[in-house]
Amino acid sequence: MQTKYILGLVLSCALLQVSLSQCVATEPSAELVAKYTEMKQTFFSRVNNFHQTVIGLLQPALASPEMQQAQTYFTPENRRRLNAAIGFLEVLGSEMGPMMDHARLAVLGKYENCLRPQIGEVASEIIDTMKIYLDLFMPTA
């Protein structure tokens, strides 16, 4: 009876090994990684600039008496909780960073091998068209 379980365990491990060996992610080309990195940096620059613009617009409203009264809610106890949550998220982000980079490269590799030959030109045209409108409404600087 135990030999059946051992044989089943060995066969399932062998089957798992075979199925996982076919899931090897291909590395994307350096050109695609550079293009992705440049687009990501441009996007974060746009978001940062938009954030600064919104903060500049809201600054007069933050100085109003109603907002001063609302800021009294942030007692030291609430600030400690907020700082603890921020610290936890920073540690989580730093721990998840390498795993996210590996997953991002795997997805870029699959995109380059499977989708880019079929939709690469169309996607590039769509992105270029979107950049025109983003430059109007959310400039990078």
C-alpha positions as CSV (number, residue, x, y, z in Angstrom):
1,M,0.0,0.0,0.0
2,Q,2.8,2.4,0.9
3,T,4.6,1.6,-2.3
4,K,1.6,2.9,-4.3
5,Y,1.8,6.2,-2.4
6,I,5.5,6.5,-3.0
7,L,5.2,5.6,-6.7
8,G,2.3,8.2,-7.0
9,L,4.4,10.8,-5.3
10,V,7.4,10.2,-7.5
11,L,5.3,10.3,-10.6
12,S,3.6,13.5,-9.6
13,C,6.9,15.1,-8.8
14,A,8.2,14.1,-12.2
15,L,5.1,15.4,-13.9
16,L,5.4,18.7,-12.0
17,Q,9.1,19.0,-13.1
18,V,8.2,18.4,-16.7
19,S,5.4,20.9,-16.7
20,L,7.5,23.6,-14.9
21,S,10.4,23.1,-17.3
22,Q,8.2,24.3,-20.1
23,C,7.4,27.5,-18.3
24,V,10.8,29.0,-18.8
25,A,10.5,32.7,-19.4
26,T,12.4,34.2,-22.3
27,E,14.4,37.3,-21.8
28,P,13.3,40.4,-23.7
29,S,15.7,42.3,-25.9
30,A,17.6,45.2,-24.6
31,E,15.9,47.5,-27.0
32,L,12.4,46.6,-25.7
33,V,13.6,46.9,-22.0
34,A,15.1,50.4,-22.8
35,K,11.9,51.5,-24.5
36,Y,9.8,50.2,-21.6
37,T,12.0,51.9,-19.1
38,E,11.9,55.2,-21.0
39,M,8.1,55.1,-21.2
40,K,7.8,54.2,-17.5
41,Q,10.1,57.1,-16.5
42,T,8.1,59.5,-18.7
43,F,4.8,58.3,-17.2
44,F,6.1,58.8,-13.6
45,S,7.4,62.2,-14.6
46,R,3.9,63.1,-15.9
47,V,2.2,61.9,-12.8
48,N,4.7,63.8,-10.6
49,N,4.2,67.0,-12.5
50,F,0.4,66.6,-12.4
51,H,0.6,66.0,-8.6
52,Q,2.7,69.2,-8.2
53,T,0.2,71.2,-10.3
54,V,-2.8,69.9,-8.2
55,I,-1.0,70.7,-4.9
56,G,-0.3,74.2,-6.2
57,L,-3.9,74.7,-7.1
58,L,-5.2,73.3,-3.8
59,Q,-2.7,75.3,-1.6
60,P,-5.1,78.2,-1.1
61,A,-7.9,75.9,-0.1
62,L,-5.7,74.1,2.4
63,A,-5.2,77.4,4.2
64,S,-8.9,77.9,4.8
65,P,-10.4,77.8,8.4
66,E,-12.4,74.6,7.5
67,M,-9.3,72.8,6.5
68,Q,-7.4,73.9,9.6
69,Q,-10.3,72.5,11.7
70,A,-10.1,69.2,9.7
71,Q,-6.4,69.0,10.4
72,T,-7.0,68.8,14.1
73,Y,-8.2,65.3,13.5
74,F,-4.7,64.2,12.9
75,T,-3.7,63.6,16.5
76,P,-0.3,62.2,17.4
77,E,-2.0,58.8,17.8
78,N,-3.4,58.9,14.3
79,R,-0.1,60.1,12.9
80,R,1.7,57.2,14.5
81,R,-0.8,54.8,12.9
82,L,-0.4,56.5,9.5
83,N,3.4,56.4,9.8
84,A,3.3,52.7,10.7
85,A,1.2,51.9,7.7
86,I,3.5,53.9,5.4
87,G,6.5,52.1,6.9
88,F,4.9,48.8,6.3
89,L,4.1,49.6,2.7
90,E,7.7,50.8,2.1
91,V,9.1,47.6,3.5
92,L,6.6,45.6,1.5
93,G,7.6,47.5,-1.7
94,S,11.3,47.0,-1.1
95,E,10.8,43.2,-0.6
96,M,8.5,42.8,-3.6
97,G,10.7,44.9,-5.9
98,P,13.0,42.1,-7.2
99,M,10.0,39.7,-7.7
100,M,8.1,42.4,-9.6
101,D,11.2,43.1,-11.8
102,H,11.4,39.4,-12.6
103,A,7.7,39.2,-13.4
104,R,7.9,42.4,-15.5
105,L,10.8,41.0,-17.6
106,A,8.9,37.7,-18.0
107,V,5.9,39.5,-19.3
108,L,8.0,41.7,-21.6
109,G,9.6,38.5,-23.0
110,K,6.3,36.9,-23.7
111,Y,5.0,40.1,-25.3
112,E,8.1,40.3,-27.5
113,N,7.9,36.7,-28.6
114,C,4.1,36.2,-28.9
115,L,2.4,39.6,-29.4
116,R,4.9,42.1,-30.8
117,P,5.1,40.5,-34.2
118,Q,1.3,40.8,-34.7
119,I,0.4,44.0,-32.9
120,G,3.7,45.8,-32.3
121,E,3.2,48.5,-35.0
122,V,-0.4,49.2,-34.1
123,A,0.5,49.5,-30.4
124,S,3.4,51.8,-31.2
125,E,1.1,54.0,-33.3
126,I,-1.5,54.1,-30.5
127,I,1.1,55.1,-27.9
128,D,2.5,57.8,-30.2
129,T,-1.1,59.2,-30.6
130,M,-1.7,59.1,-26.9
131,K,1.6,60.9,-26.2
132,I,0.3,63.9,-28.3
133,Y,-2.7,64.3,-26.0
134,L,-0.8,63.6,-22.9
135,D,1.6,66.3,-23.8
136,L,-1.3,68.7,-24.0
137,F,-3.0,67.7,-20.7
138,M,-0.2,66.2,-18.6
139,P,3.2,67.5,-19.8
140,T,6.3,66.0,-18.4
141,A,7.8,69.2,-17.2
